[in-house]
């Protein structure tokens, strides 16, 4: 909604300010120069038009507007049939003899169907709009599209992010990544994905720990175990020899001999020998 003040002057006296209320002409698409649609005027604390609905739901009837729908073939949301040939008749009037010249042009048209196509058709009937289905030029390679290192998008995401398409029908998942480029509807389906593996034809349960790794992998595991065991054995022997050498160095030091002499002297003084009678 746009509010624009308009001052009206009458009889050299300023009347109350008039405010123009306008909005975007939705659902009419904006092409070229933009012209806003005037809704009403506000003056003297009241509207010029009485009982006017300003914020009615404009999506109830889109007036048969044509909406561009980008699609991507993905089971079961979208299927694509073999392209058909459609002829277009062009009539031109010759300036020389004023005779009509009729020519035909043919182009290939793809037909899309599937679960999400039917859902969108039901929505178009309720909201009254037409649909133009198309695929991106890089649909076979980029598929849904990705965000590249140079901050550019490809595929279907590029069409939606740049506003070239109004709808995207491609079995899109409701993820934070997709929400960063477009608005998503409420999820209509929840799937639990799983996978199947063939059953073993013979009883090889004893091989379940061996089969996941090849011979080189098992050789590396055994070598690692032996290496770790040897390293721990070397560390334990080294620590034991260091402790033994420190013990003998303490016994052979002069301080320890001095303490032993003091100990012997104290024992001699406390236990004097008896004199012979």
C-alpha positions in Angstrom: 0.0 0.0 0.0 1.3 3.5 -1.0 0.3 6.7 0.8 0.8 10.0 -1.0 -0.2 13.3 0.5 -2.1 15.7 -1.8 -2.7 19.3 -0.6 -5.8 20.9 -2.1 -6.2 24.8 -2.0 -9.6 26.3 -2.2 -10.5 30.0 -1.9 -7.0 30.9 -0.7 -7.5 28.8 2.4 -5.8 25.4 2.9 -8.3 22.6 3.2 -7.4 19.4 5.1 -4.7 17.3 3.5 -5.9 14.7 1.1 -4.0 11.4 1.2 -4.1 9.2 -1.9 -4.1 5.4 -1.2 -2.8 3.2 -4.0 -1.4 -0.3 -4.4 0.2 -2.7 -6.9 -2.2 -3.7 -9.6 -2.2 -7.4 -8.6 -2.7 -9.9 -10.3 -2.0 -7.9 -13.5 1.7 -8.4 -14.2 3.9 -5.4 -14.3 5.3 -4.8 -17.7 7.3 -1.7 -18.7 6.4 1.4 -16.7 4.7 0.8 -13.4 1.4 2.5 -12.7 -0.1 2.1 -9.2 -3.8 1.4 -8.8 -5.7 4.0 -6.7 -7.9 2.5 -4.0 -9.4 5.6 -2.2 -8.6 9.0 -0.7 -8.4 9.9 2.9 -9.5 13.4 4.1 -10.8 14.8 7.3 -10.4 11.6 9.2 -12.6 9.6 6.8 -12.5 7.9 3.4 -14.0 9.4 0.3 -15.6 6.0 -0.6 -17.9 4.4 2.0 -18.0 0.6 2.5 -15.0 -0.1 0.3 -13.1 -3.3 0.9 -9.3 -2.6 0.7 -7.7 -5.9 1.7 -9.9 -8.5 0.0 -8.3 -11.8 -1.0 -7.1 -11.2 -4.5 -6.0 -14.8 -4.9 -9.5 -16.1 -5.2 -9.7 -15.1 -8.8 -6.6 -14.4 -10.8 -8.6 -13.5 -13.9 -7.2 -16.3 -16.2 -3.7 -14.9 -15.9 -1.1 -17.2 -17.5 1.4 -18.6 -15.0 4.8 -20.0 -16.0 5.4 -23.4 -14.5 9.0 -24.8 -14.6 8.9 -28.6 -14.4 11.5 -31.4 -14.0 10.7 -35.0 -14.9 10.9 -37.0 -11.7 8.8 -40.1 -10.7 6.1 -39.9 -9.5 5.6 -36.2 -9.4 6.2 -35.4 -13.1 6.2 -37.5 -16.2 6.9 -36.4 -19.7 5.4 -38.0 -22.8 6.9 -38.1 -26.3 6.8 -34.6 -27.9 4.1 -33.9 -30.4 4.2 -31.7 -33.4 1.9 -28.6 -33.3 1.2 -26.5 -36.3 0.7 -22.8 -36.2 -1.1 -21.0 -39.0 0.2 -17.5 -40.0 -1.8 -15.4 -42.4 0.0 -12.4 -44.1 -1.5 -9.9 -46.5 0.6 -9.1 -49.6 0.9 -5.4 -50.3 1.3 -5.8 -54.0 -1.9 -7.6 -54.9 -3.7 -7.6 -51.6 -3.8 -11.4 -51.6 -3.6 -13.5 -48.5 -0.6 -15.7 -48.1 -0.9 -18.6 -45.6 2.1 -20.3 -44.1 2.5 -22.9 -41.4 5.1 -23.2 -38.7 5.6 -26.4 -36.6 7.2 -26.7 -33.2 7.5 -29.6 -30.8 5.3 -29.6 -27.7 5.9 -31.7 -24.6 3.0 -33.1 -22.6 3.5 -33.4 -18.8 1.5 -35.4 -16.4 1.8 -36.8 -12.9 0.9 -36.4 -9.3 2.0 -32.8 -8.8 0.7 -31.8 -12.2 -2.8 -32.9 -11.2 -2.4 -31.0 -7.9 -1.5 -27.8 -9.7 -4.4 -28.3 -12.2 -6.8 -28.5 -9.2 -5.3 -25.3 -7.8 -5.6 -23.5 -11.2 -9.3 -24.4 -11.4 -9.9 -23.0 -7.9 -7.9 -19.8 -8.4 -8.8 -19.3 -12.1 -5.4 -19.1 -13.9 -3.8 -20.7 -16.9 -0.5 -22.6 -17.0 2.5 -22.7 -19.4 4.7 -25.7 -18.6 8.4 -25.7 -19.7 11.8 -27.1 -18.8 15.1 -25.2 -18.4 17.7 -25.5 -21.1 20.1 -27.3 -18.7 17.4 -29.6 -17.2 19.1 -32.8 -18.4 22.5 -31.8 -16.8 21.8 -29.6 -13.9 18.4 -31.0 -12.9 17.2 -29.1 -9.8 20.3 -26.9 -9.9 23.1 -26.0 -7.5 24.8 -22.9 -6.1 28.2 -22.6 -7.6 31.4 -21.1 -6.1 30.9 -17.8 -7.9 27.5 -17.4 -6.2 25.5 -18.2 -9.4 22.6 -20.7 -9.6 21.8 -23.2 -12.2 18.8 -25.3 -13.2 15.4 -25.0 -11.7 16.6 -23.0 -8.7 17.9 -20.3 -11.0 14.5 -19.9 -12.6 12.7 -19.5 -9.3 15.3 -17.3 -7.7 15.3 -14.9 -10.6 11.5 -14.8 -10.8 11.3 -16.2 -14.3 8.8 -18.9 -13.2 5.7 -18.6 -11.0 5.5 -22.2 -9.9 8.0 -25.1 -9.7 6.9 -28.7 -10.0 9.8 -31.0 -9.5 9.2 -33.3 -6.5 11.0 -30.7 -4.3 11.8 -31.7 -0.7 11.0 -29.3 2.2 14.6 -28.5 3.2 16.4 -25.4 4.5 18.5 -25.4 1.3 15.4 -25.0 -1.0 13.8 -22.5 1.3 16.8 -20.2 0.8 15.8 -19.7 -2.9 12.0 -20.0 -3.0 8.8 -20.4 -0.9 7.5 -23.9 -0.5 4.0 -25.1 0.1 2.9 -27.1 3.1 4.2 -30.7 2.6 1.6 -32.9 1.0 3.4 -36.2 1.5 5.9 -37.7 3.9 8.1 -40.6 2.7 10.2 -43.1 4.6 13.1 -44.0 2.3 14.9 -47.3 2.6 16.9 -49.8 0.5 16.8 -53.5 -0.2 19.7 -56.0 -0.4 19.5 -59.5 -1.9 19.4 -62.4 0.6 22.5 -64.6 0.9 22.2 -67.9 -0.9 24.6 -69.7 1.5 25.3 -69.6 5.2 28.5 -67.4 5.4 27.8 -65.8 8.8 31.3 -66.5 9.9 32.6 -64.3 7.1 30.7 -61.2 8.1 33.7 -59.8 9.8 36.1 -60.6 7.0 34.2 -59.9 3.8 33.8 -56.1 4.3 37.7 -55.7 4.0 40.1 -56.9 1.4 43.4 -58.7 2.1 45.4 -55.4 2.0 43.2 -53.9 4.6 43.5 -56.9 6.9 47.3 -56.9 6.5 47.4 -53.3 7.5 45.2 -54.0 10.6 47.5 -56.9 11.7 50.6 -54.8 11.1 49.2 -52.0 13.1 48.4 -54.3 16.0 51.9 -55.8 16.0 53.5 -52.4 15.8 51.4 -51.0 18.6 52.2 -54.0 20.8 56.0 -53.7 20.1 55.9 -49.9 20.8 54.2 -50.5 24.2 56.7 -53.3 25.1 59.6 -51.0 24.2 58.1 -48.1 26.3 57.6 -50.4 29.3 61.2 -51.8 29.2 62.6 -48.3 28.8 60.7 -47.0 31.8 61.8 -50.0 33.9 65.5 -49.5 33.0 65.3 -45.8 33.7 63.8 -46.5 37.1 66.5 -49.1 37.9 69.4 -46.8 36.9 68.0 -44.0 39.0 67.8 -46.3 42.0 71.5 -47.5 41.7 72.7 -43.9 41.1 71.2 -42.9 44.3 72.9 -45.7 46.3 76.3 -44.9 44.7 76.2 -41.2 45.4 78.5 -39.7 48.2 75.5 -38.4 50.1 74.2 -41.8 50.6 77.6 -43.1 51.9 77.8 -40.2 54.3 74.3 -41.0 55.6 75.4 -44.7 56.0 78.5 -43.6 58.0 76.4 -41.4 60.3 74.0 -44.3 60.8 76.9 -46.7 61.8 78.4 -44.1 64.1 75.1 -43.6 65.8 74.6 -47.3 66.3 78.2 -47.6 67.8 77.7 -44.7 70.2 74.3 -46.0 71.4 75.7 -49.6 71.9 79.2 -49.2 73.5 81.3 -52.3 73.9 81.9 -53.7 77.4 85.4 -53.5 78.7 87.1 -56.8 79.5 87.1 -57.6 83.2 
